[in-house]
Amino acid sequence: MRTLMLMRHAKSDWDASYGADHDRPLSQRGVRSARLMGRVMAGAELIPDLVISSTAIRARTTAQLAAESGAWACSIDLEPGFYGTGPDTVLTLASKAPDVDRLMLVGHQPTWSLLVEKLTGARADMKTASVAIIDMMIETWAELETVQGILISLHHPRAYFGSEWDDAP
């Protein structure tokens, strides 16, 4: 069995100065949420063995902040194919992941909600910085495209604001 963790990027800053949509940064709330979710995942002993993130600034920064705050000792690989694509392409790309037990993918809406539904049959509201935990009955990630999983939990940062993991005043 493998665990797939899907994380949507944290809240972006629509008022920031940026060129293309790909370069839109996180808002202050997004930074707080990304850090918070890193600590939440660590506290729940759900630390990924590998993170693969979209190359978009907001997704990449979300992954980096979560990993730093949660003290995750995993590498973060960047995948340009996660930006502006659909669930089938994400699954094809993720099926090439190396042999790790817990794989986290960081990306965008509406693809991430559609991906949860495609993999589990369950609808999930993938709000910014949310993390869906999906158990997959597979031996290798190469099987990812052909097997249904079970949505184990869905974590929204707002549920943890003011908790022991939130270091904001």
N, CA, C and O of each residue as an XYZ file, in Angstrom:
676
protein
N       0.837     -1.185      0.000
C       0.000      0.000      0.000
C       0.881      1.247      0.000
O       1.939      1.277      0.629
N       0.429      2.265     -0.711
C       1.117      3.557     -0.793
C       0.138      4.658     -0.373
O      -1.077      4.488     -0.473
N       0.670      5.769      0.091
C      -0.158      6.912      0.463
C       0.138      8.066     -0.473
O       1.279      8.508     -0.608
N      -0.915      8.541     -1.114
C      -0.820      9.713     -1.981
C      -1.379     10.902     -1.218
O      -2.492     10.851     -0.694
N      -0.603     11.965     -1.163
C      -1.008     13.192     -0.482
C      -1.137     14.283     -1.545
O      -0.171     14.605     -2.237
N      -2.319     14.837     -1.662
C      -2.544     15.914     -2.629
C      -2.691     17.222     -1.879
O      -3.579     17.358     -1.036
N      -1.839     18.179     -2.171
C      -1.897     19.488     -1.518
C      -2.139     20.561     -2.568
O      -1.405     20.668     -3.551
N      -3.174     21.346     -2.343
C      -3.404     22.491     -3.211
C      -2.519     23.638     -2.720
O      -2.297     23.789     -1.518
N      -2.029     24.426     -3.639
C      -1.201     25.568     -3.237
C      -1.980     26.467     -2.280
O      -3.211     26.496     -2.300
N      -1.250     27.194     -1.449
C      -1.856     28.115     -0.491
C      -2.373     29.359     -1.214
O      -2.147     29.537     -2.411
N      -3.065     30.209     -0.471
C      -3.708     31.401     -1.046
C      -2.681     32.309     -1.712
O      -1.654     32.657     -1.129
N      -2.985     32.674     -2.929
C      -2.069     33.546     -3.679
C      -2.466     35.014     -3.510
O      -3.563     35.336     -3.054
N      -1.554     35.874     -3.886
C      -1.742     37.323     -3.743
C      -2.086     37.913     -5.106
O      -1.213     38.154     -5.940
N      -3.374     38.138     -5.307
C      -3.849     38.687     -6.574
C      -3.446     40.151     -6.758
O      -3.434     40.656     -7.881
N      -3.118     40.829     -5.662
C      -2.747     42.246     -5.732
C      -1.251     42.459     -5.909
O      -0.805     43.589     -6.104
N      -0.485     41.398     -5.843
C       0.969     41.521     -5.985
C       1.326     41.882     -7.420
O       0.526     41.731     -8.343
N       2.521     42.351     -7.571
C       3.027     42.678     -8.892
C       3.677     41.419     -9.478
O       4.675     40.928     -8.950
N       3.117     40.912    -10.551
C       3.662     39.723    -11.195
C       3.333     39.789    -12.674
O       2.422     40.511    -13.079
N       4.056     39.052    -13.467
C       3.826     39.033    -14.908
C       2.751     38.028    -15.265
O       1.560     38.333    -15.216
N       3.171     36.845    -15.618
C       2.241     35.773    -15.988
C       1.630     35.142    -14.744
O       2.186     35.246    -13.651
N       0.485     34.489    -14.913
C      -0.192     33.807    -13.809
C       0.748     32.821    -13.118
O       0.675     32.654    -11.901
N       1.606     32.182    -13.856
C       2.571     31.224    -13.327
C       3.446     31.846    -12.238
O       3.948     31.137    -11.365
N       3.627     33.150    -12.285
C       4.529     33.845    -11.364
C       3.825     34.490    -10.171
O       4.459     35.213     -9.402
N       2.527     34.241    -10.007
C       1.782     34.855     -8.896
C       2.264     34.282     -7.564
O       2.300     33.063     -7.394
N       2.639     35.159     -6.606
C       3.168     34.692     -5.317
C       2.052     34.397     -4.304
O       0.869     34.597     -4.582
N       2.455     33.923     -3.143
C       1.511     33.700     -2.048
C       1.197     35.000     -1.325
O       2.019     35.914     -1.275
N       0.006     35.065     -0.771
C      -0.368     36.175      0.111
C       0.201     35.872      1.508
O       0.729     34.786      1.745
N       0.090     36.824      2.412
C       0.551     36.593      3.788
C      -0.220     35.441      4.419
O       0.361     34.603      5.109
N      -1.543     35.399      4.181
C      -2.345     34.286      4.701
C      -1.887     32.968      4.087
O      -1.875     31.939      4.762
N      -1.514     32.994      2.816
C      -1.019     31.800      2.157
C       0.269     31.296      2.777
O       0.442     30.091      2.963
N       1.170     32.203      3.098
C       2.431     31.839      3.749
C       2.131     31.184      5.100
O       2.694     30.138      5.425
N       1.245     31.799      5.882
C       0.879     31.249      7.192
C       0.271     29.853      7.043
O       0.626     28.935      7.783
N      -0.645     29.696      6.084
C      -1.323     28.411      5.884
C      -0.352     27.322      5.433
O      -0.426     26.191      5.911
N       0.548     27.651      4.526
C       1.528     26.664      4.049
C       2.401     26.177      5.204
O       2.630     24.977      5.359
N       2.879     27.111      6.004
C       3.706     26.739      7.159
C       2.906     25.889      8.151
O       3.387     24.873      8.653
N       1.689     26.329      8.417
C       0.821     25.615      9.347
C       0.595     24.174      8.895
O       0.691     23.249      9.701
N       0.297     23.979      7.617
C       0.023     22.635      7.128
C       1.260     21.743      7.167
O       1.143     20.528      7.320
N       2.422     22.328      7.031
C       3.654     21.551      7.195
C       3.773     21.000      8.604
O       4.147     19.843      8.798
N       3.455     21.831      9.586
C       3.508     21.388     10.978
C       2.379     20.404     11.297
O       2.580     19.447     12.045
N       1.204     20.640     10.733
C       0.066     19.728     10.950
C       0.404     18.339     10.418
O       0.184     17.342     11.106
N       0.933     18.269      9.208
C       1.278     16.966      8.631
C       2.357     16.271      9.464
O       2.297     15.058      9.668
N       3.333     17.027      9.942
C       4.373     16.443     10.793
C       3.773     15.956     12.110
O       4.107     14.867     12.577
N       2.892     16.752     12.710
C       2.257     16.376     13.970
C       1.379     15.147     13.837
O       1.220     14.388     14.793
N       0.806     14.946     12.657
C      -0.037     13.784     12.393
C       0.779     12.597     11.863
O       0.219     11.569     11.480
N       2.100     12.754     11.848
C       3.015     11.733     11.331
C       2.689     11.361      9.887
O       2.718     10.194      9.498
N       2.379     12.389      9.113
C       2.088     12.235      7.688
C       3.105     13.008      6.860
O       2.740     13.824      6.013
N       4.360     12.750      7.105
C       5.432     13.434      6.382
C       5.691     12.682      5.083
O       5.916     11.472      5.098
N       5.662     13.394      3.959
C       5.931     12.712      2.682
C       7.389     12.284      2.563
O       8.289     12.873      3.162
N       7.585     11.240      1.767
C       8.943     10.792      1.444
C       9.497     11.571      0.254
O      10.710     11.687      0.078
N       8.589     12.099     -0.554
C       8.947     12.887     -1.726
C       7.794     13.836     -2.027
O       6.626     13.459     -1.929
N       8.128     15.063     -2.393
C       7.135     16.035     -2.842
C       7.431     16.357     -4.307
O       8.571     16.634     -4.682
N       6.389     16.313     -5.113
C       6.501     16.769     -6.498
C       5.527     17.930     -6.644
O       4.328     17.779     -6.411
N       6.045     19.080     -7.028
C       5.250     20.298     -7.091
C       5.203     20.880     -8.494
O       6.132     20.738     -9.289
N       4.093     21.536     -8.764
C       3.996     22.380     -9.948
C       5.124     23.407     -9.892
O       5.589     23.764     -8.810
N       5.554     23.871    -11.032
C       6.604     24.892    -11.078
C       6.073     26.297    -10.811
O       6.867     27.224    -10.648
N       4.758     26.481    -10.762
C       4.197     27.810    -10.483
C       4.715     28.293     -9.129
O       4.825     27.513     -8.182
N       5.029     29.577     -9.047
C       5.606     30.156     -7.830
C       4.766     29.827     -6.599
O       5.312     29.427     -5.571
N       3.452     29.989     -6.690
C       2.584     29.775     -5.516
C       2.592     28.320     -5.056
O       2.511     28.064     -3.854
N       2.686     27.367     -5.970
C       2.729     25.948     -5.600
C       4.102     25.582     -5.041
O       4.213     24.940     -3.997
N       5.111     25.991     -5.733
C       6.492     25.699     -5.316
C       6.791     26.294     -3.944
O       7.419     25.644     -3.108
N       6.347     27.525     -3.709
C       6.562     28.176     -2.416
C       5.775     27.468     -1.321
O       6.269     27.310     -0.205
N       4.554     27.042     -1.634
C       3.750     26.282     -0.669
C       4.498     25.031     -0.231
O       4.601     24.755      0.964
N       5.015     24.281     -1.178
C       5.749     23.048     -0.870
C       6.990     23.343     -0.024
O       7.261     22.643      0.952
N       7.732     24.367     -0.394
C       8.960     24.711      0.331
C       8.662     25.143      1.767
O       9.335     24.704      2.701
N       7.657     26.001      1.944
C       7.313     26.479      3.292
C       6.792     25.350      4.169
O       7.149     25.262      5.344
N       5.951     24.486      3.611
C       5.420     23.355      4.382
C       6.559     22.436      4.817
O       6.616     22.017      5.973
N       7.460     22.126      3.893
C       8.582     21.239      4.211
C       9.492     21.840      5.285
O       9.905     21.146      6.214
N       9.801     23.127      5.153
C      10.661     23.791      6.141
C       9.997     23.809      7.514
O      10.626     23.456      8.511
N       8.740     24.215      7.572
C       8.046     24.343      8.860
C       7.785     23.002      9.519
O       7.802     22.897     10.745
N       7.544     21.979      8.716
C       7.283     20.652      9.261
C       8.538     19.825      9.467
O       8.470     18.687      9.931
N       9.695     20.403      9.118
C      10.984     19.710      9.222
C      10.959     18.385      8.450
O      11.454     17.359      8.919
N      10.368     18.441      7.254
C      10.335     17.250      6.400
C      11.725     17.066      5.803
O      12.324     18.027      5.320
N      12.227     15.875      5.832
C      13.562     15.598      5.303
C      13.502     15.054      3.877
O      14.397     14.321      3.455
N      12.472     15.403      3.148
C      12.315     14.886      1.786
C      12.741     15.928      0.756
O      12.831     17.121      1.044
N      12.995     15.443     -0.434
C      13.306     16.375     -1.506
C      12.014     16.874     -2.145
O      10.959     16.251     -2.031
N      12.128     18.009     -2.815
C      11.010     18.598     -3.552
C      11.428     18.665     -5.010
O      12.342     19.402     -5.377
N      10.744     17.884     -5.833
C      10.994     17.898     -7.272
C       9.952     18.789     -7.933
O       8.813     18.863     -7.473
N      10.333     19.453     -8.995
C       9.409     20.331     -9.714
C       8.962     19.662    -11.005
O       9.758     19.061    -11.727
N       7.662     19.785    -11.275
C       7.079     19.171    -12.470
C       6.291     20.227    -13.249
O       5.186     20.585    -12.842
N       6.833     20.730    -14.358
C       6.127     21.742    -15.145
C       4.787     21.249    -15.683
O       3.891     22.055    -15.934
N       4.638     19.955    -15.861
C       3.410     19.393    -16.403
C       2.216     19.456    -15.472
O       1.094     19.191    -15.904
N       2.422     19.803    -14.190
C       1.306     19.936    -13.246
C       0.552     21.257    -13.415
O      -0.566     21.399    -12.920
N       1.147     22.207    -14.100
C       0.526     23.527    -14.255
C      -0.396     23.535    -15.473
O       0.019     23.189    -16.579
N      -1.640     23.930    -15.258
C      -2.587     24.104    -16.358
C      -2.986     22.813    -17.043
O      -3.201     22.797    -18.254
N      -3.087     21.729    -16.287
C      -3.424     20.437    -16.889
C      -4.577     19.782    -16.142
O      -5.108     20.347    -15.186
N      -4.956     18.607    -16.576
C      -6.050     17.881    -15.952
C      -5.575     16.664    -15.182
O      -4.384     16.356    -15.169
N      -6.514     15.969    -14.537
C      -6.172     14.816    -13.701
C      -5.436     13.696    -14.434
O      -4.533     13.085    -13.863
N      -5.797     13.415    -15.671
C      -5.152     12.313    -16.387
C      -3.664     12.566    -16.597
O      -2.848     11.657    -16.445
N      -3.315     13.785    -16.941
C      -1.904     14.125    -17.135
C      -1.150     14.042    -15.815
O      -0.024     13.544    -15.775
N      -1.763     14.528    -14.729
C      -1.121     14.453    -13.411
C      -0.858     12.994    -13.042
O       0.222     12.658    -12.557
N      -1.840     12.134    -13.271
C      -1.661     10.711    -12.951
C      -0.552     10.077    -13.793
O       0.241      9.284    -13.284
N      -0.500     10.420    -15.058
C       0.555      9.889    -15.925
C       1.929     10.317    -15.417
O       2.854      9.507    -15.360
N       2.059     11.589    -15.049
C       3.338     12.092    -14.552
C       3.684     11.484    -13.188
O       4.827     11.093    -12.953
N       2.700     11.405    -12.294
C       2.936     10.859    -10.955
C       3.250      9.371    -10.995
O       3.935      8.859    -10.109
N       2.759      8.676    -12.006
C       3.014      7.231    -12.103
C       4.488      6.934    -12.379
O       4.915      5.781    -12.305
N       5.253      7.956    -12.692
C       6.689      7.799    -12.934
C       7.522      8.096    -11.686
O       8.752      8.102    -11.741
N       6.842      8.344    -10.556
C       7.547      8.672     -9.310
C       8.408      7.497     -8.858
O       8.081      6.339     -9.116
N       9.504      7.808     -8.186
C      10.367      6.739     -7.676
C       9.672      5.947     -6.557
O       8.583      6.302     -6.107
N      10.315      4.898     -6.136
C       9.769      3.977     -5.147
C       9.800      4.582     -3.739
O      10.759      4.383     -2.993
N       8.752      5.316     -3.386
C       8.580      5.873     -2.043
C       7.206      5.451     -1.538
O       6.304      5.181     -2.331
N       7.050      5.394     -0.226
C       5.757      4.997      0.342
C       4.745      6.140      0.361
O       3.566      5.932      0.075
N       5.208      7.356      0.699
C       4.323      8.515      0.773
C       4.752      9.566     -0.239
O       5.848     10.120     -0.163
N       3.863      9.824     -1.182
C       4.137     10.785     -2.245
C       3.169     11.947     -2.119
O       1.956     11.742     -2.063
N       3.695     13.170     -2.073
C       2.851     14.369     -2.052
C       2.972     15.087     -3.383
O       4.074     15.321     -3.880
N       1.825     15.433     -3.955
C       1.771     16.246     -5.163
C       1.183     17.590     -4.784
O       0.170     17.655     -4.088
N       1.815     18.669     -5.239
C       1.340     20.023     -4.930
C       0.956     20.704     -6.237
O       1.757     20.804     -7.166
N      -0.295     21.172     -6.286
C      -0.763     21.766     -7.529
C      -1.975     22.650     -7.374
O      -2.109     23.372     -6.386
N      -2.860     22.592     -8.354
C      -3.860     23.627     -8.575
C      -5.288     23.100     -8.701
O      -5.524     21.914     -8.934
N      -6.218     24.020     -8.537
C      -7.631     23.772     -8.801
C      -7.916     24.148    -10.246
O      -7.201     24.981    -10.803
N      -8.913     23.576    -10.861
C      -9.831     22.566    -10.309
C      -9.271     21.148    -10.389
O      -9.936     20.196     -9.979
N      -8.073     21.000    -10.906
C      -7.499     19.673    -11.136
C      -7.425     18.837     -9.866
O      -7.720     17.643     -9.905
N      -7.039     19.438     -8.733
C      -6.848     18.639     -7.525
C      -8.168     18.062     -7.005
O      -8.197     16.910     -6.575
N      -9.246     18.824     -7.034
C     -10.559     18.279     -6.627
C     -11.000     17.172     -7.578
O     -11.517     16.142     -7.145
N     -10.796     17.386     -8.866
C     -11.149     16.372     -9.858
C     -10.307     15.108     -9.686
O     -10.786     13.994     -9.899
N      -9.075     15.295     -9.306
C      -8.168     14.166     -9.087
C      -8.623     13.328     -7.894
O      -8.634     12.099     -7.967
N      -8.997     13.982     -6.804
C      -9.501     13.256     -5.635
C     -10.717     12.432     -6.035
O     -10.823     11.257     -5.684
N     -11.634     13.056     -6.773
C     -12.846     12.351     -7.185
C     -12.531     11.184     -8.119
O     -13.108     10.104     -7.990
N     -11.626     11.404     -9.043
C     -11.252     10.340     -9.996
C     -10.623      9.151     -9.265
O     -10.901      7.997     -9.591
N      -9.782      9.439     -8.286
C      -9.067      8.377     -7.577
C      -9.916      7.663     -6.525
O      -9.694      6.484     -6.248
N     -10.889      8.370     -5.936
C     -11.609      7.800     -4.793
C     -13.122      7.721     -4.974
O     -13.798      6.987     -4.254
N     -13.650      8.473     -5.929
C     -15.093      8.556     -6.079
C     -15.719      9.539     -5.112
O     -16.926      9.775     -5.165
N     -14.919     10.115     -4.227
C     -15.412     11.068     -3.222
C     -15.176     12.499     -3.702
O     -14.154     12.806     -4.316
N     -16.131     13.349     -3.412
C     -15.947     14.775     -3.709
C     -15.198     15.424     -2.555
O     -15.482     15.163     -1.386
N     -14.248     16.262     -2.898
C     -13.450     16.950     -1.884
C     -13.320     18.413     -2.267
O     -13.002     18.743     -3.409
N     -13.567     19.275     -1.312
C     -13.410     20.705     -1.517
C     -11.958     21.065     -1.217
O     -11.591     21.308     -0.068
N     -11.153     21.094     -2.250
C      -9.730     21.362     -2.075
C      -9.491     22.868     -2.010
O      -9.082     23.497     -2.987
N      -9.756     23.425     -0.833
C      -9.509     24.848     -0.599
C      -8.006     25.083     -0.582
O      -7.224     24.134     -0.537
N      -7.610     26.334     -0.618
C      -6.181     26.640     -0.634
C      -5.484     26.014      0.575
O      -5.985     26.064      1.698
N      -4.330     25.433      0.318
C      -3.456     24.765      1.295
C      -4.055     23.507      1.904
O      -3.516     22.987      2.881
N      -5.149     23.007      1.357
C      -5.733     21.756      1.847
C      -4.865     20.573      1.446
O      -4.163     20.607      0.435
N      -4.929     19.527      2.263
C      -4.199     18.296      1.969
C      -5.166     17.124      2.062
O      -5.799     16.909      3.096
N      -5.274     16.367      0.970
C      -6.073     15.141      0.948
C      -5.122     13.956      1.094
O      -4.087     13.886      0.431
N      -5.488     13.035      1.965
C      -4.696     11.829      2.198
C      -5.454     10.651      1.587
O      -6.584     10.360      1.979
N      -4.826      9.980      0.630
C      -5.470      8.890     -0.097
C      -4.615      7.627      0.007
O      -3.446      7.618     -0.381
N      -5.209      6.580      0.528
C      -4.518      5.292      0.558
C      -4.763      4.589     -0.774
O      -5.897      4.482     -1.239
N      -3.687      4.119     -1.368
C      -3.732      3.434     -2.660
C      -3.232      2.004     -2.466
O      -2.132      1.793     -1.954
N      -4.025      1.038     -2.868
C      -3.635     -0.370     -2.767
C      -2.795     -0.738     -3.994
O      -3.248     -1.440     -4.898
N      -1.561     -0.240     -3.991
C      -0.639     -0.465     -5.094
C       0.731     -0.829     -4.546
O       1.067     -0.512     -3.405
N       1.505     -1.494     -5.371
C       2.882     -1.845     -5.019
C       3.861     -0.778     -5.504
O       4.858     -0.489     -4.844
N       3.559     -0.192     -6.677
C       4.423      0.834     -7.251
C       3.541      1.966     -7.788
O       2.355      1.770     -8.056
N       4.129      3.131     -7.936
C       3.373      4.286     -8.457
C       2.980      4.084     -9.919
O       2.081      4.764    -10.414
N       3.629      3.175    -10.602
C       3.276      2.884    -11.996
C       1.835      2.379    -12.114
O       1.229      2.485    -13.180
N       1.290      1.835    -11.033
C      -0.094      1.332    -11.020
C      -1.123      2.424    -10.744
O      -2.325      2.167    -10.801
N      -0.675      3.615    -10.451
C      -1.550      4.703    -10.007
C      -2.709      4.986    -10.947
O      -3.811      5.285    -10.489
N      -2.488      4.898    -12.221
C      -3.525      5.242    -13.207
C      -4.645      4.216    -13.301
O      -5.682      4.490    -13.905
N      -4.454      3.049    -12.719
C      -5.422      1.967    -12.927
C      -6.175      1.531    -11.672
O      -7.025      0.645    -11.755
N      -5.891      2.124    -10.520
C      -6.451      1.649     -9.256
C      -7.192      2.767     -8.529
O      -6.759      3.919     -8.537
N      -8.304      2.418     -7.906
C      -9.036      3.369     -7.058
C      -8.432      3.355     -5.665
O      -7.954      2.323     -5.194
N      -8.458      4.513     -5.010
C      -7.950      4.629     -3.655
C      -9.067      4.961     -2.685
O     -10.236      5.033     -3.064
N      -8.695      5.163     -1.428
C      -9.647      5.511     -0.380
C      -9.217      6.844      0.227
O      -8.085      6.995      0.686
N     -10.144      7.815      0.221
C      -9.873      9.108      0.850
C      -9.912      8.898      2.359
O     -10.976      8.658      2.930
N      -8.766      8.988      2.993
C      -8.636      8.753      4.430
C      -8.971     10.008      5.225
O      -9.669      9.944      6.237
N      -8.474     11.138      4.765
C      -8.741     12.388      5.479
C      -8.503     13.576      4.562
O      -7.808     13.486      3.550
N      -9.100     14.684      4.950
C      -8.933     15.943      4.226
C      -8.680     17.020      5.269
O      -9.492     17.234      6.169
N      -7.552     17.689      5.137
C      -7.132     18.684      6.125
C      -7.185     20.080      5.514
O      -6.527     20.349      4.509
N      -7.974     20.973      6.128
C      -8.064     22.373      5.711
C      -7.334     23.225      6.749
O      -7.518     23.013      7.947
N      -6.517     24.176      6.322
C      -5.766     24.977      7.293
C      -6.655     25.732      8.286
O      -6.286     25.878      9.451
N      -7.801     26.205      7.848
C      -8.663     26.952      8.760
C      -9.074     26.136      9.982
O      -9.343     26.697     11.044
N      -9.123     24.829      9.836
C      -9.476     23.961     10.966
C      -8.385     23.970     12.039
O      -8.627     23.575     13.180
N      -7.180     24.424     11.668
C      -6.052     24.387     12.590
C      -5.592     25.770     13.047
O      -4.682     25.872     13.870
N      -6.203     26.833     12.529
C      -5.845     28.172     13.004
C      -6.149     28.229     14.507
O      -7.225     27.818     14.941
N      -5.216     28.730     15.281
C      -5.387     28.806     16.727
C      -5.077     27.511     17.450
O      -5.230     27.441     18.670
N      -4.647     26.487     16.736
C      -4.316     25.192     17.361
C      -2.873     25.206     17.840
O      -2.160     26.197     17.686
N      -2.461     24.099     18.419
C      -1.090     23.971     18.908
C      -0.056     24.111     17.795
O       1.099     24.437     18.071
N      -0.450     23.867     16.534
C       0.475     23.933     15.414
C       0.581     25.329     14.808
O       1.484     25.599     14.016
N      -0.330     26.207     15.176
C      -0.367     27.561     14.609
C       0.509     28.486     15.438
O       0.234     28.717     16.616
N       1.553     29.012     14.834
C       2.450     29.897     15.577
C       2.143     31.378     15.378
O       2.889     32.235     15.852
N       1.046     31.687     14.678
C       0.677     33.089     14.463
C       0.001     33.640     15.723
O      -0.686     32.909     16.436
N       0.204     34.937     15.991
C      -0.425     35.537     17.175
C      -1.941     35.612     17.047
O      -2.615     36.091     17.959
